[in-house]
């Protein structure tokens, strides 16, 4: 069984890779976003901001400060210990 940490790591890695593909090279330099080679390296870039138990929509959500979206961060939403949304 996957842990919440490993599920968050996988979700953050997927979000990181998607956002990197959408960025222009000058944006990568401007925000000083390193290129990671392995999913487990994602923890070098992120910091947990909060864990909330908000509503019927999800059981809980974990929010992170991330360098590829400093303004909004990244939140992983869980229902029945499954990732249902990353934004």
ABEGO torsion letter per residue (X at the ends): XBBAAAAAAAAAAAAAAAAAAABBAAAAAAAGBBBBABAAAAAAABBBABBBBABAABABBBBBBBAABAAAEBBBBBBGGBBABBX
